[in-house]
Amino acid sequence: MKRLSFILDIGFYLSMLSLAVGFISGYIGIDYYDFSRVGILILLILPLVFVFALALFFMYKKELVKSIVAVILLCVLIGNLFL
Amino acid sequence: MAFVVGIISSIAGALLGIGGGIIIVPALAILLKLPMQNAIAVSLVTIVSTSVLVTAKNVKNNLINMDMGLSLELSTSIFAIAASFIAVLINQNLLKAVFGIFLLFVAYFMYKRPEAKNCSASEEAKFSYFDPRMNKTVYYNIENPKAAIAISSVAGFLSGLLGVGGGVIKVPILNGVCKIPMKVASATSSMMVGITAAAASFVYFRHGYIIPNLVLFTSLGAIFGSKLGLFIAKRAKNETVKVVFVGVLIFAALEMILKAFL
């Protein structure tokens, strides 16, 4: 769980950095809009990473029902990407 | 301006326990004159960013009830995704009107907010967490999970449709209906709000409604505001702050309803 907390923190700062680079590059006239899009994507994927880690955690603890619920939730979230 | 909006939303969260979306969406729609779908999209991504930071901290402190969070989140996310598909299709004036009515409900609810319930149980209870302030382990059980799933689904729908986190609904349910202690209820709600908002945000992202520069400033403002909120909370009178924010919410609600029909 401590590792998960670390991953969430790092992911957050990475996304903010990417958004900031996107903003500054736009401000000085070099339009790297993709940096902003990447920043948003990193931010939106972090909750999916969290659910994935929970699914693994429950599988490791052999809690079948909880791991199934986590996997279904993950499928819903990933499925939403392709709708 | 987006930075200031982020600060104010976060201060409101720290002082009154209301989520960022309730402040961010009307502020962006009224002050920056953004179309509703853009305001909702920016609000949702900002909610994800603040939720990620808070969840990272709460996971470390073992405050989140993962069992309840996961069970509620499945239906909540499905309803949020469905609502966001509706929101990108409907007229923005209708969204404004619905948001205005929702704000009036929130203002009333904030004014008449029920007291936090003491939910501790005996040591035989299934769940527990360590409260550093009381310096002891608090034990608790979960009651009425089915009712919570139903009401949480409504919160998910509102989240996807209006760009609010839904914490204003989830925390009282977890505390009042499920008898989960307030600290765990808040932490679990923060985690759920982030997943719900991310699920809904993908729909807005695909339709190009997210404005990254605004997300950057509202998120940074929200982080700065959370520290400022804790500082103010120690000094300001809670009742005065509550009355001011209720007034602001009623004003924003009337402004949005009027703009929807004029």
Interface residues (C-beta under 8 A of the other chain):
Chain A: M1 K2 L4 S5 F6 L8 D9 G11 F12 S15 M16 L19 A20 G22 F23 G26 Y33 S36 R37 G39 I40 L41 L43 L44 I45 L46 P47 L48 F50 V51 L54 K66 V69 A70 I72 L73 V76 L77 N80 L81 L83
Chain B: V45 V48 S49 S51 V52 L53 T55 A56 K57 V59 K60 N62 M66 D67 L70 S71 E73 L74 S77 I78 I81 M191 G194 I195 A197 A198 A199 S201 F202 V203 F205 I210 P212 N213 V215 L216 S219 L220
